[in-house]
Amino acid sequence: MLILIFITGCSGYRYTQQDNPLSQYGIVSLSVPMFHNYSNQSEVSNNFTRETYRLLSSYRGLKLRSGYHQDSDAIMIGIIKSPEKIYDTLTPNNFRVAQDKAGKVIGDKRQDFYIPGTSDINLLLQIIVIKKPTEEELTLLKSGLGDKVKLTSRIIFNETLPLRTQYTREIFDEEPVSITATQNAGIQRKVIRSLSEQAALSVRDMILYAF
């Protein structure tokens, strides 16, 4: 199975260990609650939160805390978004004649119809780091206007990463359609996990190179 990962983000050398880049802002402890899923894809928050938390733990001198803790120096808000339409989130490509790939299942009495050979997954990940937020600020930042909020002495990071992943779909000639659909759903879950790992690398590097 071929999985191609394409992601827009900062490029450069990948550090395996780095001193806390937030310390110059007086941030020694950082709360990382579960990321909010505003996308049209289900069950993506856990992967993105876990991978981002894991990679941020590579910073020496930064105490990470899972969940929201008011006594932390700052909080990281993660918001997963997607295009409004499902078609723009999961875009089929490289169409093939279905009878050529699964002729035994489909038969030869139907007119030709086409199935996608690959699919693109398009998501957005917004990352905000804010010091000692109020409830009103949290509500605003998590709203549809959150990405418009400008940086201040307390809102030190507010960036949105566009993420694009492409994967190859499977067609099993002698398998029932339900089995094929299950196989493709499993592939999609694996690709989402891979995308969350790549997104976490970009989040870590963006924080590092922003200062």
N, C-alpha and C positions, 0 to 999 in steps of 0.2 A: 504494500500500500504506500503510495506516494503522498506525502503531505508537504505542501509548500507554505511557508510562513512569510508574510510580508507585513512589516509594521513600520509606521512612521514614528520617529522619535529621535532623541539625541543619539549621535554616533560617537565613537571614540573608544579609547581604551577602557576595558571593563576591570574595575578595581575589585579585588577579592576582599580587601579590608581597608577601612578608611576611618580617620578620626571624625567625630561628630561635626558635620558642617553647620548645624543649627546652634552650636554653642555660642557663636558670636552674637546671637539674638537672645541669649539667656535661656535657651531651651535645652534642658538636660533630660527631661522626661516628656514623652509623647504618647498620648492616648490614640489608639487605632481601633475605633468601633467597626462593626460589620459594615461593609460598603453597601450603599443604597442601590437597589436595582430598579432603575426607571426605564429599562430597555424592554423590548417585546420578546426577550429570550428568558426562559426560566432557569433557575438554579445556577446562576453565574456568580452570585455574590461571594459564596464560600471560597471558590477558587481564587478570585482576584484579591480578596482580603488576606487569605492565607499566604499567598506567594509574595505579596507586597510586604507583609509583616516579616516574613522570613528573610527577605533580602535587606530590609532596613536594619535587621539585627546585626548586620555586618559592620555597622558604625560603632567604633569604640567610643565609650563615654555617653552614649544615648540609651536611656532607659525606656524601653518600650512597654506599654501596658495595653493589654487587650481589653476592648470595651471603652466606655466613656468614664473618665475619672476627673472630677472637677479640680482636684488638687494637682493635676499634671500641668506642666508649663504650657503645653499647647495640645491641640487636637488635630488629627488628620481626618478630613472628610473625603470619602471616596464615593463617587456617583457614576454608575454605569448607565450609559444612554445608548440609544439606537435611532436610526431613521424612523420616521413615523410609520411608513409602510413596511410590511413584512418582506415584500419583494425587494426593497432596497436594503434590507438587513441581510437576507439570504438570497443572493442573486445567482440564478443558474447560468451556466456558461457551457461552451463546447458541446452543443447538442449532437446527439447521435440517433440514428434510426433505431427504434426500440426492437424491431424484428431482427435486426442484425445482432443485437446483444442478448436477447432473451426470446428467440424465436419459438422454442419449445413451449414456453409458458404462454406466450401471446397468441401463437398460431399464425396462419398465413391468410386468413379470410378478412382481416381488417385492413383498412387503409393505413398507409404509413403514418406513424406519429413518432414524435421525437422526445427523448429524455435527456436531461443534462448529464454531461460527463464530469463536470466540476461545479462547485458552488463557492461563492465568495461570502464570507461573513464580515459584516461591517458594524463595528461598535465604536463608542466613544467612552473614554475614562477621564472624568474630571477629578483632579486632586487639589484639595485646599488644605493649607496649614495655617491655623489661626491660634494666636495666644489668648488664653483665658476668655473664650467667647461667652457672651450672654445668650440666654434662650432666644431672644429676638434675633440676634445675629445668626445663630444656628438655623433658625427657621428661614431667614432670608437666603442664606448661602445654599440651603438644600432645595430652594424653590427654583422655578424656571428662570429667575433673574440672577441666580447665583453666579453664573459665568460672566455677568456684566459688572460684578463688584470689583472695584479697583484695589490694587495693593495699598496697604497702609503700614504703619509701624507695627501693627498687630496681625494684619492679614499679610503674611510674608510670602505666600505661594498660592496661586490660583491658575492652574493650567489645565488644558484639555488635550488629551492624546487621542488622535484618530487611529483606530486599529483596524487592520484588514488582514484577513486570513483566507487562504484558498485551500480547498481540499478536494481530493478525487472521490467521486461517488462510486459505489460498487453495484454491479448488476450480476446476479447469479442465475444463470440460464435455467437450471432445473429446480430452483428453490421457489416456494410460494412467495407471493408478493409481500405477505406479512413478515416473513423472515428477512427478506431483502430490506424492508423498511426498518426493521429492528437493527440490522447490521449498520445501516447508514446513520441511524440515531446514535449508535455507539461510537461510530467514527466522529460524528459531530461533537460529542461530549469530550473525546480525547483531544480534538482540535481546540476546543474552548480552553481546556486545561493548558495546552501548549501556549495558547495566546495569552493566558493569564501570567504565565512564567515570563514571556517576552515583555509584557506590559510592566511587570514588576521591575525588570531590569531597566526599562526606560524611566520609570518613576524614580528609582534610586539614582540614576545618572543625572536626571534633570535637577534633582535636589542638589546633587554634588556640584554640577557645573553652573548652577544659578548664583553661587556665592563666590 
